[in-house]
Amino acid sequence: MFASKLFEVVNSHLPEVHAYADDTQTYISFMPDSVAGEQDAIAALQDCITDIRSWITADKLKLNDDKTEFVIIGTRAQLDKANVSEIVVGHTKVPAVTTVKNLGA
């Protein structure tokens, strides 16, 4: 029941979501040589997280900012063009990492 609400929130912002138990991953792509595309992608991701936080708060649940990770995936050439070093989740700046766990895969 909770998951269906989560998917509704995410689908209003982003094209992809993966969930396993209480772990959720959201995805968005952008062209690394497009500054506007990169900024739009990051804004969509942050807006999605803000709406997830609002839904979670309303349903008396908790988003664990400390467990939030952010990774950019691409070729070495694509990663060299990307200028994103962090996203903002609530009041927490989440730095980009090079590896993440994919639960349920």
C-alpha positions as CSV (number, residue, x, y, z in Angstrom):
1,M,0.0,0.0,0.0
2,F,2.8,2.4,0.9
3,A,4.8,1.5,-2.2
4,S,1.9,2.3,-4.5
5,K,1.9,5.9,-3.2
6,L,5.6,6.1,-3.5
7,F,5.4,5.1,-7.2
8,E,2.7,7.7,-7.8
9,V,5.0,10.4,-6.4
10,V,8.1,9.3,-8.3
11,N,6.2,8.8,-11.6
12,S,5.1,12.4,-11.6
13,H,8.7,13.5,-11.7
14,L,11.0,10.7,-13.0
15,P,10.7,8.0,-15.6
16,E,12.3,5.2,-13.6
17,V,12.2,3.8,-10.1
18,H,13.3,0.5,-8.5
19,A,12.3,-0.6,-5.1
20,Y,13.2,-3.6,-3.0
21,A,11.9,-3.9,0.6
22,D,12.5,-0.5,2.1
23,D,15.2,0.5,-0.4
24,T,14.3,2.7,-3.3
25,Q,16.4,3.9,-6.2
26,T,15.3,6.6,-8.6
27,Y,16.9,7.2,-12.0
28,I,17.1,10.0,-14.5
29,S,19.4,10.5,-17.5
30,F,20.9,13.6,-19.1
31,M,23.3,14.4,-21.9
32,P,26.7,15.2,-20.2
33,D,27.5,17.9,-22.7
34,S,24.3,19.8,-22.0
35,V,24.5,22.1,-19.0
36,A,20.7,22.8,-19.2
37,G,19.9,19.1,-19.4
38,E,22.1,18.4,-16.4
39,Q,20.5,21.1,-14.4
40,D,17.0,20.0,-15.4
41,A,17.8,16.4,-14.4
42,I,19.2,17.4,-11.0
43,A,16.2,19.7,-10.4
44,A,13.7,17.0,-11.3
45,L,15.5,14.5,-8.9
46,Q,15.6,17.0,-6.1
47,D,11.9,18.0,-6.6
48,C,11.0,14.3,-6.6
49,I,12.8,13.8,-3.3
50,T,11.1,16.8,-1.8
51,D,7.7,15.4,-2.8
52,I,8.7,11.9,-1.4
53,R,9.6,13.6,1.8
54,S,6.3,15.4,2.0
55,W,4.4,12.2,1.4
56,I,6.5,10.3,3.9
57,T,6.0,13.0,6.6
58,A,2.2,13.0,6.0
59,D,2.1,9.2,6.4
60,K,4.3,9.5,9.6
61,L,7.2,7.7,8.0
62,K,10.9,8.7,7.9
63,L,13.3,9.3,5.0
64,N,16.8,8.5,6.2
65,D,19.0,11.2,4.7
66,D,22.2,9.6,6.1
67,K,21.5,6.5,3.9
68,T,20.9,8.5,0.8
69,E,23.5,8.0,-2.0
70,F,23.9,9.7,-5.3
71,V,25.9,8.3,-8.2
72,I,26.4,9.4,-11.8
73,I,26.9,6.5,-14.2
74,G,28.6,6.9,-17.6
75,T,31.7,6.4,-19.6
76,R,34.9,8.0,-18.5
77,A,34.4,10.7,-21.2
78,Q,30.8,11.3,-20.1
79,L,31.8,11.5,-16.4
80,D,34.5,14.1,-17.3
81,K,31.8,16.3,-18.8
82,A,29.4,16.1,-15.9
83,N,29.6,18.9,-13.4
84,V,27.4,17.6,-10.6
85,S,29.2,16.9,-7.3
86,E,26.2,16.8,-5.0
87,I,22.4,16.9,-4.6
88,V,20.4,18.3,-1.8
89,V,18.1,16.0,0.2
90,G,16.2,17.9,2.8
91,H,18.8,20.0,4.6
92,T,21.6,17.5,3.7
93,K,24.1,17.9,0.9
94,V,24.7,14.4,-0.6
95,P,28.0,14.2,-2.4
96,A,28.3,12.0,-5.5
97,V,29.9,8.6,-4.8
98,T,31.5,6.2,-7.2
99,T,29.8,3.0,-6.1
100,V,26.4,2.1,-4.6
101,K,24.7,-1.1,-3.5
102,N,21.8,-2.4,-5.6
103,L,19.6,-4.3,-3.3
104,G,17.3,-6.9,-4.8
105,A,19.3,-7.2,-8.0
